[in-house]
Amino acid sequence: MRVLVTGANGFVGAALVRRLLSEGVLAAGDVKTLLLLDRRIDAMPEDDRVQAICGDFGAPQTLDEALAEPVDLVFHLASVPGAQAEADPDLGDQVNLYGMLALFDRLAQQTKRRSRAPRVVFASSVAVYGGRLPERVDEHTAAHPTISYGVHKLIGEQLLGDASRRGLLDGRSLRLPGIVARPGLSAGHGSAFMSAIFRAAQQGQPYTCPVSPSATAWWMSQACCIDNLLHAARLPIEGLGGARVWTPPVLHLTVTAVVDALARRFGEAQIDYAPVEAIERLFGCQPPLADSRAAALGFRHDGTVGQLIERALAAGTDDQLCASVAI
């Protein structure tokens, strides 16, 4: 199996690469070639199956190299985070929209040549729901994105779904929340406070949180995110039908609940609060979420707040949260 990971140098991408090398997709050893695509690859795995491709993933020359031979499976993770895309809309458009369109088009052209559609797992985002959420989010909740990042993710879902309907691609889109616990802060991620809480407690450092203690958010560890991405890739095509977008289960927790659980493990956290209205509105007022279609297909959350903390802090601090375009 020939597998391509875009955004392979990112926090999620680097962890996904390790899992693919260790356990494969359907069975250990079934990944014969693993293509890592990003602006740079900081830590190249020592494995003969790995090939690094550095460059802007939407650029013709980069795609020429990545798709010189047909690929069987693509994990499309590369993106400019929401806050960064709002601050630099030209960059956001180039990567999150035009680069994505170029990738999907090249993959569809590959299908026309070989009559076999590659499987594409697309890291979409809960940003598609927008800033004004109902009392409960489920599989019937309409998407109303309020930032360009969410608009571009929604476009990607729809294009991938249409290409799947036409038999050009075998798409699966996951609307992911903020993933914890990143090893450093990133101004590009509006949900960065979720990881910062973990690291502050772990390192015994003070932290001023930009949302209130009662803020509610959707929590998922890096390991759980990888589980769900791999599960999406493993789902048999039979029975998926036309609905190829799922919001995996999450833990719906207040900031206080997470901070208190961290305190039980590391001692009283040095965290105070200075809520920023925009951040609280977008990332601290999230209601219960339950996509029954996703749960029925086997997507899962971390289980308990204790398991969330255990799995989130197991994410190596050497994982990259780099300047490249990756989640």
CORJO-V106724 format. One record per backbone hydrogen bond with DSSP energy under -0.5 kcal/mol. NH is the residue of the N-H (numbers start at 1). CO is the residue of the C=O. E is the energy in kcal/mol with one decimal. If there is no record, write none. Layout:
NH,CO,E  NH,CO,E
This chain:
3,1,-0.6  3,33,-2.8  4,73,-2.6  5,35,-2.7  6,75,-2.3  7,37,-1.7  8,5,-0.6  8,37,-1.7  10,7,-1.6  14,10,-2.7  15,11,-0.8  16,12,-2.5  17,13,-2.3  18,14,-1.6  19,15,-2.0  20,16,-2.6  21,17,-2.2  22,18,-1.8  23,19,-3.0  24,19,-0.6  24,20,-1.5  25,27,-0.6  30,27,-2.0  32,1,-1.8  32,30,-0.9  33,1,-1.8  34,49,-3.0  35,3,-3.3  35,33,-0.5  36,34,-0.5  36,51,-3.1  37,5,-2.6  37,35,-0.6  38,36,-0.5  38,53,-1.8  42,40,-0.5  45,43,-0.5  47,45,-1.7  50,47,-1.9  51,34,-2.4  53,36,-3.3  55,38,-1.9  59,56,-1.9  63,59,-2.4  64,60,-2.4  65,61,-1.6  66,62,-2.5  67,63,-2.6  68,65,-1.0  72,2,-2.7  73,2,-1.6  74,119,-2.5  75,4,-2.7  76,74,-0.7  76,121,-2.7  77,6,-1.0  77,75,-1.1  81,79,-0.6  83,188,-1.3  84,188,-1.1  85,81,-2.7  86,82,-2.1  87,83,-1.8  88,84,-2.0  92,88,-2.2  93,89,-2.8  94,90,-2.3  95,91,-2.4  96,92,-2.2  97,92,-0.6  97,93,-1.3  98,93,-2.6  99,94,-1.7  100,95,-0.8  101,97,-2.7  102,98,-2.3  103,99,-2.3  104,100,-2.7  105,101,-2.4  106,102,-2.4  107,103,-2.3  108,104,-2.3  109,105,-2.4  110,106,-1.8  111,107,-1.7  112,108,-1.8  113,109,-1.2  114,110,-1.9  115,111,-2.9  119,72,-2.4  120,170,-2.4  121,74,-3.2  122,120,-0.7  122,172,-2.8  123,76,-2.2  123,121,-0.5  124,122,-1.5  124,174,-1.6  126,176,-2.1  128,125,-1.6  129,126,-1.9  130,127,-1.1  133,131,-0.8  137,288,-2.7  139,290,-0.5  141,138,-1.8  144,128,-0.8  151,147,-1.9  152,148,-3.0  153,149,-2.0  154,150,-2.3  155,151,-2.4  156,152,-2.2  157,153,-2.3  158,154,-2.3  159,155,-2.8  160,156,-2.5  161,157,-2.5  162,158,-2.4  163,159,-2.6  164,160,-1.9  165,161,-2.2  166,162,-1.9  167,164,-1.2  168,163,-2.4  169,163,-1.3  170,118,-2.3  171,169,-0.6  172,120,-2.3  173,244,-2.9  174,122,-2.4  175,246,-2.8  176,124,-1.3  176,174,-1.1  180,220,-2.3  189,186,-1.4  190,188,-0.6  192,189,-1.6  194,191,-1.8  195,191,-0.6  195,192,-0.7  196,192,-2.3  197,193,-2.0  198,194,-0.8  199,195,-2.2  200,196,-2.6  201,197,-2.1  202,198,-2.5  203,199,-2.4  204,200,-1.0  205,200,-2.0  207,270,-2.4  209,207,-0.7  209,272,-3.2  215,212,-1.7  216,284,-2.0  217,253,-2.4  219,217,-0.6  219,251,-2.6  220,178,-0.7  222,180,-1.8  225,221,-2.3  226,222,-2.3  227,223,-2.4  228,224,-2.3  229,225,-2.4  230,226,-2.7  231,227,-2.3  232,228,-2.2  233,229,-1.8  234,230,-1.6  235,231,-1.2  240,237,-1.8  243,240,-0.6  244,242,-1.2  246,173,-2.4  248,246,-0.7  251,219,-2.1  252,250,-0.6  253,217,-1.8  253,251,-0.8  255,215,-2.1  256,213,-2.2  258,254,-1.6  259,255,-2.9  260,256,-3.1  261,257,-1.7  262,258,-2.4  263,259,-2.3  264,260,-1.7  265,261,-0.8  265,262,-0.6  266,262,-3.0  267,263,-2.3  271,269,-1.3  272,207,-2.1  274,209,-2.8  276,210,-3.3  277,275,-0.6  280,276,-2.9  281,277,-2.6  282,278,-1.8  283,279,-3.0  284,280,-1.9  286,216,-2.2  288,135,-0.6  290,137,-2.8  292,290,-1.0  295,291,-2.1  296,292,-2.4  297,293,-1.3  298,295,-1.2  299,294,-2.2  304,302,-0.8  308,304,-2.5  309,305,-2.3  310,306,-2.3  311,307,-2.7  312,308,-2.9  313,309,-2.4  314,310,-0.7  315,312,-0.9  319,316,-1.8  326,324,-1.3
